[in-house]
Amino acid sequence: MKIDFARLNHILIPKGKEERDKFRQSWFGRIVVPLVSAVWGSLTDEGRSLAVATFVVGAIGVDVRSTSTYLFFSILAGILAGSLTAASRLRLDFHVGGVGDVTMSVDAPRRVTVGEPVTFTISCARTARAAKPGRSPEGDLSIRVRGPFLPWDGTWLDEPPAEMRLHQTHCASTRMRARFVLRGLHHLDPFTLAAVAPLGLACGPRRESDAMKIHVVPRVANVVRLPLTTASRHQPGGVALASSSGEAMDLLGVKPYRPGDPVRDIHARSWARTGVPVVREYQQEYFTRVGIVLDTDVDDAERLEAAIELAAGVIAHISGGDALVDVLVVGEAVHELTVGRSLGTLDQALELLATVESGPRLHAPQLLARLHPYLDRLSAVVFVALAAGPEHAAVERGFTGRGIACTTLLLDEALEQQIHDRKELSWADTTARTPA
């Protein structure tokens, strides 16, 4: 229910960056956004509290003939108006009477696991304007940093950063932490920086950082053992840049000797002919290449999350050995991967899994037709299934009929609970129905 309420709180707010940009460029957005930014957006948290109090006092003092409350309203409104007027001159640049050139940069990791905190480091630097003859140097500058308005699945974990003081040619930094509970690629609006006017009620024109992208990736199930039947298949031409693991190698040619090359690979005849030491260069042409097929035919969001975490755990387990994870099939989409053997990283697969949504019903002939161009190079397939129906059995027969070992991991309620509890998953036999 918490997530549902969070959705309702953002029901009138565009979800993605494209929708937000479309709203800003519409005629209504071009009128409303600058108006709100010029008044409400220029107030600090303290200024907004005072603005609300001013509105309440004004409502109480509407009848000016029977009460003198309108005097307090006039005082409060005058303070707010004066603060906004003074703040409008505090530009963070050298133009139009600016107070100095202040730059801002935001550093954050490219990806974060769903539910884990992500830290944004905001750095500010000031270049003071040279003082003219008879003019005193510019003093300290009070600035405030504010983060963007997060989507419904994101929350800030801390209070907004306190006011910072920037000296001449001085640098300062602060941190903000957030958490996201939904997988996917998150486009965040810019962070903002503004100088604070006296009394701390209003800020000057804001400077913005670059927009940011954060990949919120799924958790990785703790898979420690798989009943995977693997075999090496011949790959004509080998796999470029793959690290060697002692399997059968074919002679590719010779190359100049470099310190650290095995002495046993020195080619004496080429050395004698050219006068330069050379070594044999081998190309491995037999690899174990595994495909991962993830069933997305489900309407239960929690069950789909467990299946995605299991697929991530399988990829992490396989890529940690000598095999290559070559293909990732999600619903109707086929993604070419090369994870493992020093070729790729798990993060590439996690970014693909981060965008997975519930898909159409599983149709075996259609799935096998999409996989046909990749079947000749695959040694094995791991099928993360959400049910044990006839279409799933047809998928298994389609792989085994091509001589490809198929391991089916059936996600039942017991396995889903083990994934949720972060337990070790170990299958003891080739049925792969229930972890031991």
SULUR-V9107 format. One record per residue. N is the residue number from 1. RES is the residue in one small letter. PHI is phi in radians with two decimals (none if undefined). PSI is psi in whole degrees, -180 to 180 (none if undefined). Layout:
N,RES,PHI,PSI ; N,RES,PHI,PSI
//
This chain:
1,m,none,-29 ; 2,k,-1.07,-43 ; 3,i,-1.16,-38 ; 4,d,-1.10,-44 ; 5,f,-1.10,-38 ; 6,a,-1.10,-37 ; 7,r,-1.12,-42 ; 8,l,-1.13,-34 ; 9,n,-1.14,-22 ; 10,h,-1.98,20 ; 11,i,-1.14,-28 ; 12,l,-1.67,2 ; 13,i,-1.80,127 ; 14,p,-0.98,139 ; 15,k,-1.35,-52 ; 16,g,-1.77,172 ; 17,k,-1.12,-41 ; 18,e,-1.08,-42 ; 19,e,-1.17,-39 ; 20,r,-1.15,-43 ; 21,d,-1.13,-37 ; 22,k,-1.13,-39 ; 23,f,-1.17,-44 ; 24,r,-1.10,-32 ; 25,q,-1.51,-9 ; 26,s,-1.28,164 ; 27,w,-1.11,-37 ; 28,f,-1.19,-43 ; 29,g,-1.15,-35 ; 30,r,-1.18,-22 ; 31,i,-1.58,-45 ; 32,v,-1.33,-46 ; 33,v,-1.05,-50 ; 34,p,-1.09,-35 ; 35,l,-1.15,-45 ; 36,v,-1.17,-40 ; 37,s,-1.16,-36 ; 38,a,-1.22,-29 ; 39,v,-1.92,-73 ; 40,w,-1.12,-39 ; 41,g,-1.22,-21 ; 42,s,-1.50,-12 ; 43,l,-1.48,145 ; 44,t,-1.38,179 ; 45,d,-1.05,-40 ; 46,e,-1.17,-40 ; 47,g,-1.12,-37 ; 48,r,-1.18,-39 ; 49,s,-1.09,-42 ; 50,l,-1.17,-35 ; 51,a,-1.13,-41 ; 52,v,-1.11,-44 ; 53,a,-1.08,-39 ; 54,t,-1.10,-40 ; 55,f,-1.11,-42 ; 56,v,-1.13,-45 ; 57,v,-1.09,-41 ; 58,g,-1.10,-38 ; 59,a,-1.15,-38 ; 60,i,-1.20,-37 ; 61,g,-1.65,27 ; 62,v,-1.10,-41 ; 63,d,-1.45,90 ; 64,v,-1.24,-15 ; 65,r,-1.44,-24 ; 66,s,-1.90,-4 ; 67,t,-2.60,155 ; 68,s,-1.81,16 ; 69,t,-1.10,-26 ; 70,y,-1.06,-22 ; 71,l,-1.17,-42 ; 72,f,-1.14,-37 ; 73,f,-1.08,-42 ; 74,s,-1.11,-39 ; 75,i,-1.14,-48 ; 76,l,-1.13,-42 ; 77,a,-1.14,-36 ; 78,g,-1.16,-38 ; 79,i,-1.11,-44 ; 80,l,-1.12,-45 ; 81,a,-1.11,-41 ; 82,g,-1.14,-39 ; 83,s,-1.14,-42 ; 84,l,-1.15,-38 ; 85,t,-1.16,-44 ; 86,a,-1.16,-38 ; 87,a,-1.19,-28 ; 88,s,-1.12,-19 ; 89,r,-1.58,-7 ; 90,l,-1.57,66 ; 91,r,-1.47,138 ; 92,l,-1.58,53 ; 93,d,-2.76,-179 ; 94,f,-1.62,5 ; 95,h,-1.73,151 ; 96,v,0.91,48 ; 97,g,1.25,33 ; 98,g,-1.14,163 ; 99,v,-1.70,6 ; 100,g,2.40,156 ; 101,d,-1.56,115 ; 102,v,-2.03,126 ; 103,t,-1.91,156 ; 104,m,-2.44,140 ; 105,s,-2.38,147 ; 106,v,-2.14,129 ; 107,d,-2.04,132 ; 108,a,-2.66,155 ; 109,p,-1.15,153 ; 110,r,-1.19,-33 ; 111,r,-2.45,156 ; 112,v,-2.55,146 ; 113,t,-1.29,141 ; 114,v,-0.99,133 ; 115,g,1.51,-10 ; 116,e,-1.65,148 ; 117,p,-1.18,145 ; 118,v,-2.10,134 ; 119,t,-1.84,128 ; 120,f,-1.82,125 ; 121,t,-1.81,116 ; 122,i,-1.83,120 ; 123,s,-1.95,136 ; 124,c,-2.17,141 ; 125,a,-2.39,142 ; 126,r,-2.13,136 ; 127,t,-2.00,108 ; 128,a,-1.30,149 ; 129,r,-1.36,140 ; 130,a,-1.09,136 ; 131,a,-1.29,138 ; 132,k,-1.43,159 ; 133,p,-0.98,131 ; 134,g,1.41,5 ; 135,r,-2.07,132 ; 136,s,-1.26,151 ; 137,p,-1.09,153 ; 138,e,-1.19,143 ; 139,g,-1.55,-162 ; 140,d,-1.16,156 ; 141,l,-2.15,126 ; 142,s,-1.58,125 ; 143,i,-2.29,157 ; 144,r,-2.30,139 ; 145,v,-1.90,136 ; 146,r,-2.29,143 ; 147,g,-1.52,168 ; 148,p,-1.28,163 ; 149,f,-1.30,119 ; 150,l,-1.41,156 ; 151,p,-1.14,174 ; 152,w,-1.06,-29 ; 153,d,-1.55,2 ; 154,g,-1.99,145 ; 155,t,-2.43,143 ; 156,w,-1.37,136 ; 157,l,-1.59,-17 ; 158,d,-2.22,167 ; 159,e,-1.18,156 ; 160,p,-0.99,147 ; 161,p,-1.00,147 ; 162,a,-1.22,166 ; 163,e,-1.11,136 ; 164,m,-1.92,151 ; 165,r,-1.91,124 ; 166,l,-1.89,120 ; 167,h,-1.47,176 ; 168,q,-1.10,137 ; 169,t,0.81,45 ; 170,h,-2.03,151 ; 171,c,-2.05,147 ; 172,a,-2.53,158 ; 173,s,-2.55,156 ; 174,t,-2.58,171 ; 175,r,-2.28,149 ; 176,m,-2.35,140 ; 177,r,-2.06,142 ; 178,a,-2.41,165 ; 179,r,-2.40,139 ; 180,f,-2.10,137 ; 181,v,-1.92,9 ; 182,l,-2.24,134 ; 183,r,-1.17,161 ; 184,g,2.24,177 ; 185,l,-1.55,118 ; 186,h,-1.81,121 ; 187,h,-1.68,114 ; 188,l,-1.72,142 ; 189,d,-1.20,165 ; 190,p,-1.14,153 ; 191,f,-1.34,154 ; 192,t,-2.17,154 ; 193,l,-2.39,134 ; 194,a,-2.61,150 ; 195,a,-1.40,145 ; 196,v,-1.75,132 ; 197,a,-1.36,162 ; 198,p,-0.94,149 ; 199,l,1.37,-13 ; 200,g,1.17,27 ; 201,l,-1.72,-20 ; 202,a,-2.50,157 ; 203,c,-2.08,154 ; 204,g,-1.33,-176 ; 205,p,-0.95,137 ; 206,r,-1.54,144 ; 207,r,-1.79,143 ; 208,e,-1.97,146 ; 209,s,-1.47,178 ; 210,d,-1.25,151 ; 211,a,-1.14,155 ; 212,m,-2.19,155 ; 213,k,-2.16,132 ; 214,i,-2.19,125 ; 215,h,-1.54,114 ; 216,v,-1.65,107 ; 217,v,-1.76,158 ; 218,p,-1.26,162 ; 219,r,-1.20,160 ; 220,v,-1.90,118 ; 221,a,-1.09,148 ; 222,n,-1.49,75 ; 223,v,-1.51,119 ; 224,v,-1.93,-17 ; 225,r,-2.72,136 ; 226,l,-2.17,146 ; 227,p,-1.49,53 ; 228,l,-1.54,120 ; 229,t,-1.58,112 ; 230,t,-2.10,156 ; 231,a,-2.68,149 ; 232,s,-1.45,138 ; 233,r,-2.07,149 ; 234,h,-1.22,130 ; 235,q,-2.06,99 ; 236,p,-0.96,126 ; 237,g,1.50,-4 ; 238,g,1.25,-167 ; 239,v,-2.12,117 ; 240,a,-1.02,136 ; 241,l,1.22,4 ; 242,a,-1.24,141 ; 243,s,-1.33,151 ; 244,s,-1.48,145 ; 245,s,-2.31,23 ; 246,g,1.58,10 ; 247,e,-1.44,-179 ; 248,a,-1.04,134 ; 249,m,-2.17,145 ; 250,d,-1.91,144 ; 251,l,-1.23,122 ; 252,l,-1.65,-34 ; 253,g,2.79,-158 ; 254,v,-2.20,158 ; 255,k,-2.53,159 ; 256,p,-1.04,143 ; 257,y,-1.21,138 ; 258,r,-2.21,147 ; 259,p,-0.95,130 ; 260,g,1.85,-18 ; 261,d,-1.18,144 ; 262,p,-1.03,133 ; 263,v,-1.14,-32 ; 264,r,-1.16,-18 ; 265,d,-1.58,2 ; 266,i,-1.13,131 ; 267,h,-1.70,101 ; 268,a,-1.10,-40 ; 269,r,-1.15,-43 ; 270,s,-1.16,-36 ; 271,w,-1.11,-44 ; 272,a,-1.17,-34 ; 273,r,-1.33,-39 ; 274,t,-1.74,-19 ; 275,g,1.38,5 ; 276,v,-2.12,130 ; 277,p,-1.13,131 ; 278,v,-2.30,158 ; 279,v,-2.22,156 ; 280,r,-1.24,144 ; 281,e,-2.06,125 ; 282,y,-1.88,153 ; 283,q,-2.16,120 ; 284,q,-1.37,131 ; 285,e,-2.15,7 ; 286,y,-2.12,119 ; 287,f,-2.31,156 ; 288,t,-1.74,110 ; 289,r,-2.03,125 ; 290,v,-2.03,138 ; 291,g,-1.82,143 ; 292,i,-1.98,124 ; 293,v,-2.00,121 ; 294,l,-1.93,120 ; 295,d,-1.37,127 ; 296,t,-2.05,17 ; 297,d,-1.42,77 ; 298,v,-2.77,148 ; 299,d,-1.82,-11 ; 300,d,-1.43,115 ; 301,a,-1.13,-41 ; 302,e,-1.17,-36 ; 303,r,-1.18,-39 ; 304,l,-1.13,-40 ; 305,e,-1.06,-42 ; 306,a,-1.11,-40 ; 307,a,-1.14,-40 ; 308,i,-1.15,-42 ; 309,e,-1.11,-38 ; 310,l,-1.15,-43 ; 311,a,-1.07,-40 ; 312,a,-1.11,-41 ; 313,g,-1.13,-38 ; 314,v,-1.13,-44 ; 315,i,-1.10,-42 ; 316,a,-1.10,-40 ; 317,h,-1.19,-45 ; 318,i,-1.22,-43 ; 319,s,-1.22,-14 ; 320,g,-1.35,-10 ; 321,g,-1.84,-145 ; 322,d,-1.65,-5 ; 323,a,-1.52,160 ; 324,l,-1.89,131 ; 325,v,-1.49,111 ; 326,d,-1.78,-35 ; 327,v,-2.41,136 ; 328,l,-2.11,118 ; 329,v,-1.89,121 ; 330,v,-2.17,108 ; 331,g,1.07,-117 ; 332,e,-1.71,-2 ; 333,a,-1.68,137 ; 334,v,-2.02,120 ; 335,h,-1.95,127 ; 336,e,-1.40,127 ; 337,l,-2.22,158 ; 338,t,-2.47,81 ; 339,v,-1.90,128 ; 340,g,2.00,164 ; 341,r,0.98,40 ; 342,s,1.15,17 ; 343,l,-1.73,-40 ; 344,g,-2.52,175 ; 345,t,-2.08,161 ; 346,l,-1.10,-28 ; 347,d,-1.05,-34 ; 348,q,-1.08,-44 ; 349,a,-1.20,-38 ; 350,l,-1.12,-37 ; 351,e,-1.16,-33 ; 352,l,-1.23,-43 ; 353,l,-1.18,-23 ; 354,a,-1.14,-23 ; 355,t,-1.79,10 ; 356,v,-1.26,136 ; 357,e,-2.26,169 ; 358,s,-1.03,136 ; 359,g,-1.95,-176 ; 360,p,-1.28,176 ; 361,r,-1.10,144 ; 362,l,-1.19,129 ; 363,h,-2.25,106 ; 364,a,-1.01,-51 ; 365,p,-1.03,-39 ; 366,q,-1.18,-41 ; 367,l,-1.12,-45 ; 368,l,-1.16,-32 ; 369,a,-1.17,-39 ; 370,r,-1.18,-32 ; 371,l,-1.50,-6 ; 372,h,-0.95,-42 ; 373,p,-1.14,-15 ; 374,y,-1.87,-10 ; 375,l,-1.17,-34 ; 376,d,-1.14,-24 ; 377,r,-1.75,-8 ; 378,l,-1.44,141 ; 379,s,-1.68,-33 ; 380,a,-2.70,163 ; 381,v,-2.35,137 ; 382,v,-1.90,120 ; 383,f,-1.87,109 ; 384,v,-1.52,102 ; 385,a,-1.82,145 ; 386,l,-1.75,-6 ; 387,a,-2.70,174 ; 388,a,-2.17,60 ; 389,g,-1.70,-177 ; 390,p,-1.14,-34 ; 391,e,-1.16,-38 ; 392,h,-1.15,-41 ; 393,a,-1.12,-36 ; 394,a,-1.17,-36 ; 395,v,-1.10,-45 ; 396,e,-1.07,-44 ; 397,r,-1.14,-34 ; 398,g,-1.11,-35 ; 399,f,-1.34,-49 ; 400,t,-1.14,-30 ; 401,g,-1.17,-21 ; 402,r,-1.68,9 ; 403,g,1.37,20 ; 404,i,-1.84,124 ; 405,a,-1.17,131 ; 406,c,-2.07,123 ; 407,t,-1.93,118 ; 408,t,-1.76,124 ; 409,l,-1.83,105 ; 410,l,-1.51,120 ; 411,l,-1.51,93 ; 412,d,-1.67,-177 ; 413,e,-1.12,-38 ; 414,a,-1.14,-45 ; 415,l,-1.16,-39 ; 416,e,-1.06,-40 ; 417,q,-1.18,-38 ; 418,q,-1.12,-39 ; 419,i,-1.13,-42 ; 420,h,-1.12,-35 ; 421,d,-1.48,3 ; 422,r,1.07,37 ; 423,k,-1.51,161 ; 424,e,-1.23,136 ; 425,l,-1.92,120 ; 426,s,-2.46,121 ; 427,w,-1.73,133 ; 428,a,-1.69,-17 ; 429,d,-2.37,179 ; 430,t,-1.48,-3 ; 431,t,-1.23,-35 ; 432,a,1.02,30 ; 433,r,-1.53,-41 ; 434,t,-2.39,131 ; 435,p,-1.18,146 ; 436,a,-1.30,none
//
